């Protein structure tokens, strides 16, 4: 069974629950224009992002604050002093 989206549609007709992979499909020419306009490194559209990963991150319904300082202090090797 496929769930129906009950969120409002945007001006372009896309439902707020439309996945990034769907939204970004067929945007290769647009990406190429952006690369040319801003002098970016030529990177294929398929390599720009993992749209499924973006869908996963943006679907979280909680805040995530990541702090790697404890990992750096207590990771491999002897503990390092905390600098304040």
N, CA, C and O atoms as CSV, one atom per row, in Angstrom:
chain,resi,resn,atom,element,x,y,z
A,1,UNK,N,N,0.844,-1.179,0.000
A,1,UNK,CA,C,0.000,0.000,0.000
A,1,UNK,C,C,0.888,1.242,0.000
A,1,UNK,O,O,1.880,1.297,0.727
A,2,UNK,N,N,0.545,2.206,-0.789
A,2,UNK,CA,C,1.295,3.446,-0.879
A,2,UNK,C,C,0.539,4.515,-0.109
A,2,UNK,O,O,-0.658,4.712,-0.313
A,3,UNK,N,N,1.249,5.206,0.779
A,3,UNK,CA,C,0.612,6.258,1.565
A,3,UNK,C,C,0.377,7.482,0.698
A,3,UNK,O,O,1.205,7.822,-0.147
A,4,UNK,N,N,-0.722,8.125,0.903
A,4,UNK,CA,C,-1.029,9.359,0.175
A,4,UNK,C,C,-0.468,10.544,0.961
A,4,UNK,O,O,-0.542,10.585,2.189
A,5,UNK,N,N,0.085,11.490,0.238
A,5,UNK,CA,C,0.635,12.686,0.867
A,5,UNK,C,C,-0.512,13.619,1.231
A,5,UNK,O,O,-1.339,13.953,0.383
A,6,UNK,N,N,-0.561,14.037,2.484
A,6,UNK,CA,C,-1.609,14.950,2.927
A,6,UNK,C,C,-1.047,16.333,3.246
A,6,UNK,O,O,-1.666,17.107,3.976
A,7,UNK,N,N,0.110,16.635,2.703
A,7,UNK,CA,C,0.715,17.944,2.904
A,7,UNK,C,C,0.351,18.843,1.736
A,7,UNK,O,O,0.078,18.344,0.644
A,8,UNK,N,N,0.341,20.157,1.935
A,8,UNK,CA,C,-0.033,21.060,0.840
A,8,UNK,C,C,0.983,21.027,-0.293
A,8,UNK,O,O,2.168,20.772,-0.078
A,9,UNK,N,N,0.502,21.288,-1.494
A,9,UNK,CA,C,1.392,21.346,-2.647
A,9,UNK,C,C,2.025,22.724,-2.734
A,9,UNK,O,O,1.442,23.718,-2.300
A,10,UNK,N,N,3.221,22.773,-3.297
A,10,UNK,CA,C,3.906,24.040,-3.489
A,10,UNK,C,C,3.426,24.672,-4.792
A,10,UNK,O,O,2.607,24.087,-5.500
A,11,UNK,N,N,3.922,25.840,-5.104
A,11,UNK,CA,C,3.517,26.558,-6.313
A,11,UNK,C,C,3.811,25.755,-7.577
A,11,UNK,O,O,3.100,25.890,-8.573
A,12,UNK,N,N,4.856,24.919,-7.549
A,12,UNK,CA,C,5.186,24.137,-8.741
A,12,UNK,C,C,4.460,22.796,-8.769
A,12,UNK,O,O,4.752,21.957,-9.621
A,13,UNK,N,N,3.516,22.581,-7.847
A,13,UNK,CA,C,2.708,21.369,-7.860
A,13,UNK,C,C,3.325,20.180,-7.162
A,13,UNK,O,O,2.733,19.101,-7.157
A,14,UNK,N,N,4.511,20.344,-6.563
A,14,UNK,CA,C,5.149,19.234,-5.872
A,14,UNK,C,C,4.660,19.180,-4.433
A,14,UNK,O,O,4.600,20.198,-3.744
A,15,UNK,N,N,4.321,18.008,-4.003
A,15,UNK,CA,C,3.903,17.817,-2.620
A,15,UNK,C,C,5.146,17.917,-1.738
A,15,UNK,O,O,6.243,17.555,-2.164
A,16,UNK,N,N,4.974,18.406,-0.512
A,16,UNK,CA,C,6.102,18.553,0.406
A,16,UNK,C,C,6.765,17.222,0.715
A,16,UNK,O,O,7.907,17.202,1.173
A,17,UNK,N,N,6.082,16.110,0.478
A,17,UNK,CA,C,6.682,14.804,0.787
A,17,UNK,C,C,7.313,14.156,-0.446
A,17,UNK,O,O,7.715,12.994,-0.389
A,18,UNK,N,N,7.405,14.889,-1.560
A,18,UNK,CA,C,8.063,14.372,-2.759
A,18,UNK,C,C,9.550,14.232,-2.475
A,18,UNK,O,O,10.178,15.177,-1.996
A,19,UNK,N,N,10.115,13.083,-2.760
A,19,UNK,CA,C,11.526,12.846,-2.477
A,19,UNK,C,C,12.447,13.655,-3.372
A,19,UNK,O,O,12.086,14.042,-4.484
A,20,UNK,N,N,13.646,13.901,-2.860
A,20,UNK,CA,C,14.632,14.663,-3.626
A,20,UNK,C,C,15.008,13.970,-4.925
A,20,UNK,O,O,15.234,14.634,-5.937
A,21,UNK,N,N,15.078,12.645,-4.911
A,21,UNK,CA,C,15.426,11.918,-6.132
A,21,UNK,C,C,14.411,12.216,-7.234
A,21,UNK,O,O,14.775,12.338,-8.404
A,22,UNK,N,N,13.147,12.330,-6.859
A,22,UNK,CA,C,12.097,12.650,-7.832
A,22,UNK,C,C,12.208,14.099,-8.284
A,22,UNK,O,O,12.126,14.393,-9.477
A,23,UNK,N,N,12.392,14.994,-7.333
A,23,UNK,CA,C,12.468,16.419,-7.644
A,23,UNK,C,C,13.687,16.727,-8.511
A,23,UNK,O,O,13.602,17.537,-9.434
A,24,UNK,N,N,14.814,16.090,-8.221
A,24,UNK,CA,C,16.059,16.406,-8.917
A,24,UNK,C,C,16.257,15.630,-10.216
A,24,UNK,O,O,17.202,15.899,-10.958
A,25,UNK,N,N,15.389,14.682,-10.495
A,25,UNK,CA,C,15.495,13.913,-11.743
A,25,UNK,C,C,15.339,14.847,-12.940
A,25,UNK,O,O,14.456,15.705,-12.955
A,26,UNK,N,N,16.184,14.678,-13.925
A,26,UNK,CA,C,16.091,15.473,-15.145
A,26,UNK,C,C,16.636,16.883,-15.034
A,26,UNK,O,O,16.370,17.714,-15.902
A,27,UNK,N,N,17.387,17.170,-13.991
A,27,UNK,CA,C,17.922,18.522,-13.784
A,27,UNK,C,C,19.381,18.646,-14.239
A,27,UNK,O,O,20.078,19.579,-13.840
A,28,UNK,N,N,19.835,17.720,-15.063
A,28,UNK,CA,C,21.231,17.733,-15.503
A,28,UNK,C,C,21.588,19.026,-16.240
A,28,UNK,O,O,22.645,19.609,-15.999
A,29,UNK,N,N,20.707,19.470,-17.133
A,29,UNK,CA,C,20.985,20.688,-17.903
A,29,UNK,C,C,21.039,21.916,-16.994
A,29,UNK,O,O,21.869,22.804,-17.189
A,30,UNK,N,N,20.159,21.959,-16.012
A,30,UNK,CA,C,20.157,23.077,-15.063
A,30,UNK,C,C,21.472,23.091,-14.291
A,30,UNK,O,O,22.075,24.146,-14.096
A,31,UNK,N,N,21.914,21.901,-13.850
A,31,UNK,CA,C,23.173,21.818,-13.111
A,31,UNK,C,C,24.343,22.269,-13.985
A,31,UNK,O,O,25.224,22.994,-13.522
A,32,UNK,N,N,24.352,21.841,-15.246
A,32,UNK,CA,C,25.429,22.239,-16.151
A,32,UNK,C,C,25.470,23.762,-16.335
A,32,UNK,O,O,26.550,24.344,-16.436
A,33,UNK,N,N,24.297,24.407,-16.380
A,33,UNK,CA,C,24.242,25.865,-16.485
A,33,UNK,C,C,24.829,26.530,-15.236
A,33,UNK,O,O,25.558,27.516,-15.340
A,34,UNK,N,N,24.513,25.992,-14.069
A,34,UNK,CA,C,25.033,26.540,-12.812
A,34,UNK,C,C,26.553,26.416,-12.776
A,34,UNK,O,O,27.251,27.350,-12.381
A,35,UNK,N,N,27.061,25.252,-13.192
A,35,UNK,CA,C,28.506,25.024,-13.220
A,35,UNK,C,C,29.185,26.041,-14.140
A,35,UNK,O,O,30.196,26.638,-13.770
A,36,UNK,N,N,28.632,26.234,-15.330
A,36,UNK,CA,C,29.224,27.163,-16.292
A,36,UNK,C,C,29.140,28.606,-15.801
A,36,UNK,O,O,30.109,29.356,-15.911
A,37,UNK,N,N,27.984,28.997,-15.258
A,37,UNK,CA,C,27.766,30.375,-14.819
A,37,UNK,C,C,28.711,30.776,-13.692
A,37,UNK,O,O,29.183,31.912,-13.647
A,38,UNK,N,N,28.990,29.830,-12.772
A,38,UNK,CA,C,29.787,30.164,-11.591
A,38,UNK,C,C,31.211,29.627,-11.639
A,38,UNK,O,O,31.947,29.723,-10.656
A,39,UNK,N,N,31.604,29.061,-12.782
A,39,UNK,CA,C,32.968,28.580,-12.941
A,39,UNK,C,C,33.320,27.442,-11.991
A,39,UNK,O,O,34.449,27.362,-11.506
A,40,UNK,N,N,32.363,26.567,-11.728
A,40,UNK,CA,C,32.595,25.447,-10.813
A,40,UNK,C,C,33.333,24.318,-11.504
A,40,UNK,O,O,33.371,24.248,-12.732
A,41,UNK,N,N,33.916,23.437,-10.712
A,41,UNK,CA,C,34.572,22.259,-11.269
A,41,UNK,C,C,33.517,21.395,-11.956
A,41,UNK,O,O,32.463,21.135,-11.376
A,42,UNK,N,N,33.783,20.952,-13.172
A,42,UNK,CA,C,32.797,20.145,-13.890
A,42,UNK,C,C,32.556,18.811,-13.176
A,42,UNK,O,O,33.393,17.909,-13.207
A,43,UNK,N,N,31.412,18.715,-12.547
A,43,UNK,CA,C,31.030,17.522,-11.795
A,43,UNK,C,C,29.688,17.043,-12.320
A,43,UNK,O,O,28.740,17.826,-12.387
A,44,UNK,N,N,29.586,15.775,-12.694
A,44,UNK,CA,C,28.306,15.274,-13.192
A,44,UNK,C,C,27.196,15.410,-12.138
A,44,UNK,O,O,27.435,15.230,-10.944
A,45,UNK,N,N,26.011,15.723,-12.590
A,45,UNK,CA,C,24.848,15.887,-11.712
A,45,UNK,C,C,24.661,14.666,-10.810
A,45,UNK,O,O,24.314,14.819,-9.639
A,46,UNK,N,N,24.882,13.471,-11.326
A,46,UNK,CA,C,24.680,12.245,-10.539
A,46,UNK,C,C,25.664,12.152,-9.368
A,46,UNK,O,O,25.419,11.417,-8.411
A,47,UNK,N,N,26.784,12.900,-9.439
A,47,UNK,CA,C,27.791,12.856,-8.382
A,47,UNK,C,C,27.677,14.011,-7.384
A,47,UNK,O,O,28.453,14.085,-6.431
A,48,UNK,N,N,26.723,14.901,-7.596
A,48,UNK,CA,C,26.592,16.078,-6.743
A,48,UNK,C,C,26.120,15.703,-5.351
A,48,UNK,O,O,26.615,16.249,-4.365
A,49,UNK,N,N,25.186,14.795,-5.253
A,49,UNK,CA,C,24.620,14.449,-3.958
A,49,UNK,C,C,24.017,13.060,-3.993
A,49,UNK,O,O,23.723,12.511,-5.055
A,50,UNK,N,N,23.842,12.510,-2.808
A,50,UNK,CA,C,23.041,11.298,-2.652
A,50,UNK,C,C,21.658,11.769,-2.235
A,50,UNK,O,O,21.420,12.043,-1.058
A,51,UNK,N,N,20.750,11.864,-3.190
A,51,UNK,CA,C,19.425,12.408,-2.908
A,51,UNK,C,C,18.703,11.578,-1.851
A,51,UNK,O,O,17.960,12.130,-1.039
A,52,UNK,N,N,18.908,10.273,-1.846
A,52,UNK,CA,C,18.270,9.421,-0.833
A,52,UNK,C,C,18.782,9.775,0.564
A,52,UNK,O,O,18.011,9.770,1.523
A,53,UNK,N,N,20.065,10.078,0.684
A,53,UNK,CA,C,20.618,10.493,1.976
A,53,UNK,C,C,19.973,11.808,2.423
A,53,UNK,O,O,19.606,11.962,3.588
A,54,UNK,N,N,19.841,12.739,1.500
A,54,UNK,CA,C,19.179,14.001,1.820
A,54,UNK,C,C,17.755,13.780,2.294
A,54,UNK,O,O,17.311,14.404,3.258
A,55,UNK,N,N,17.036,12.888,1.615
A,55,UNK,CA,C,15.673,12.562,2.050
A,55,UNK,C,C,15.674,12.044,3.480
A,55,UNK,O,O,14.817,12.418,4.281
A,56,UNK,N,N,16.629,11.190,3.798
A,56,UNK,CA,C,16.697,10.621,5.151
A,56,UNK,C,C,16.990,11.707,6.182
A,56,UNK,O,O,16.336,11.765,7.223
A,57,UNK,N,N,17.959,12.559,5.904
A,57,UNK,CA,C,18.338,13.605,6.860
A,57,UNK,C,C,17.203,14.607,7.061
A,57,UNK,O,O,16.901,14.988,8.191
A,58,UNK,N,N,16.581,15.029,5.974
A,58,UNK,CA,C,15.529,16.039,6.081
A,58,UNK,C,C,14.233,15.484,6.645
A,58,UNK,O,O,13.336,16.253,6.989
A,59,UNK,N,N,14.115,14.176,6.746
A,59,UNK,CA,C,12.877,13.589,7.278
A,59,UNK,C,C,12.920,13.401,8.788
A,59,UNK,O,O,11.909,13.031,9.385
A,60,UNK,N,N,14.065,13.647,9.423
A,60,UNK,CA,C,14.139,13.493,10.878
A,60,UNK,C,C,13.158,14.431,11.547
A,60,UNK,O,O,13.034,15.593,11.161
A,61,UNK,N,N,12.463,13.925,12.550
A,61,UNK,CA,C,11.507,14.768,13.265
A,61,UNK,C,C,12.049,15.177,14.636
A,61,UNK,O,O,11.289,15.439,15.568
A,62,UNK,N,N,13.361,15.227,14.735
A,62,UNK,CA,C,14.018,15.654,15.976
A,62,UNK,C,C,15.282,16.424,15.610
A,62,UNK,O,O,15.796,16.304,14.498
A,63,UNK,N,N,15.769,17.206,16.548
A,63,UNK,CA,C,16.998,17.966,16.331
A,63,UNK,C,C,18.203,17.082,16.611
A,63,UNK,O,O,18.177,16.261,17.528
A,64,UNK,N,N,19.233,17.244,15.840
A,64,UNK,CA,C,20.470,16.494,16.046
A,64,UNK,C,C,21.607,17.495,16.177
A,64,UNK,O,O,21.863,18.297,15.279
A,65,UNK,N,N,22.273,17.428,17.305
A,65,UNK,CA,C,23.443,18.269,17.517
A,65,UNK,C,C,24.618,17.320,17.706
A,65,UNK,O,O,24.661,16.563,18.676
A,66,UNK,N,N,25.550,17.361,16.798
A,66,UNK,CA,C,26.693,16.457,16.851
A,66,UNK,C,C,27.918,17.214,17.358
A,66,UNK,O,O,28.213,18.316,16.894
A,67,UNK,N,N,28.613,16.628,18.293
A,67,UNK,CA,C,29.813,17.225,18.849
A,67,UNK,C,C,30.887,16.145,18.885
A,67,UNK,O,O,30.745,15.150,19.596
A,68,UNK,N,N,31.936,16.331,18.137
A,68,UNK,CA,C,32.988,15.326,18.058
A,68,UNK,C,C,34.111,15.514,19.049
A,68,UNK,O,O,35.111,14.798,18.982
A,69,UNK,N,N,33.976,16.472,19.984
A,69,UNK,CA,C,35.088,16.747,20.898
A,69,UNK,C,C,35.381,15.567,21.814
A,69,UNK,O,O,36.546,15.288,22.094
A,70,UNK,N,N,34.353,14.868,22.287
A,70,UNK,CA,C,34.595,13.716,23.153
A,70,UNK,C,C,35.299,12.604,22.365
A,70,UNK,O,O,36.188,11.937,22.893
A,71,UNK,N,N,34.909,12.410,21.130
A,71,UNK,CA,C,35.565,11.399,20.301
A,71,UNK,C,C,37.030,11.747,20.092
A,71,UNK,O,O,37.891,10.868,20.113
A,72,UNK,N,N,37.313,13.035,19.890
A,72,UNK,CA,C,38.715,13.442,19.717
A,72,UNK,C,C,39.503,13.263,21.016
A,72,UNK,O,O,40.667,12.864,20.985
A,73,UNK,N,N,38.869,13.558,22.160
A,73,UNK,CA,C,39.569,13.412,23.442
A,73,UNK,C,C,39.788,11.962,23.833
A,73,UNK,O,O,40.852,11.617,24.348
A,74,UNK,N,N,38.793,11.101,23.595
A,74,UNK,CA,C,38.875,9.721,24.078
A,74,UNK,C,C,38.989,8.692,22.964
A,74,UNK,O,O,38.814,7.499,23.210
A,75,UNK,N,N,39.273,9.121,21.767
A,75,UNK,CA,C,39.422,8.202,20.645
A,75,UNK,C,C,40.720,7.415,20.760
A,75,UNK,O,O,41.272,7.288,21.853
A,76,UNK,N,N,41.214,6.885,19.642
A,76,UNK,CA,C,42.452,6.100,19.678
A,76,UNK,C,C,43.602,6.909,20.286
A,76,UNK,O,O,43.754,8.100,20.017
A,77,UNK,N,N,44.390,6.247,21.093
A,77,UNK,CA,C,45.523,6.905,21.720
A,77,UNK,C,C,45.168,7.444,23.091
A,77,UNK,O,O,44.034,7.296,23.547
A,78,UNK,N,N,46.130,8.065,23.749
A,78,UNK,CA,C,45.893,8.588,25.092
A,78,UNK,C,C,44.932,9.783,25.059
A,78,UNK,O,O,44.902,10.522,24.075
A,79,UNK,N,N,44.147,9.977,26.126
A,79,UNK,CA,C,43.230,11.130,26.166
A,79,UNK,C,C,43.986,12.447,26.079
A,79,UNK,O,O,45.085,12.580,26.617
A,80,UNK,N,N,43.405,13.393,25.415
A,80,UNK,CA,C,44.004,14.719,25.279
A,80,UNK,C,C,43.322,15.661,26.268
A,80,UNK,O,O,42.128,15.509,26.526
A,81,UNK,N,N,44.030,16.605,26.813
A,81,UNK,CA,C,43.396,17.546,27.749
A,81,UNK,C,C,42.371,18.413,27.037
A,81,UNK,O,O,42.532,18.770,25.870
A,82,UNK,N,N,41.330,18.738,27.759
A,82,UNK,CA,C,40.275,19.597,27.204
A,82,UNK,C,C,40.737,21.042,27.274
A,82,UNK,O,O,41.209,21.505,28.312
A,83,UNK,N,N,40.597,21.750,26.163
A,83,UNK,CA,C,41.001,23.143,26.096
A,83,UNK,C,C,39.735,24.001,26.175
A,83,UNK,O,O,38.783,23.790,25.424
A,84,UNK,N,N,39.741,24.952,27.077
A,84,UNK,CA,C,38.558,25.827,27.225
A,84,UNK,C,C,38.905,27.247,26.909
A,84,UNK,O,O,38.044,28.123,26.978
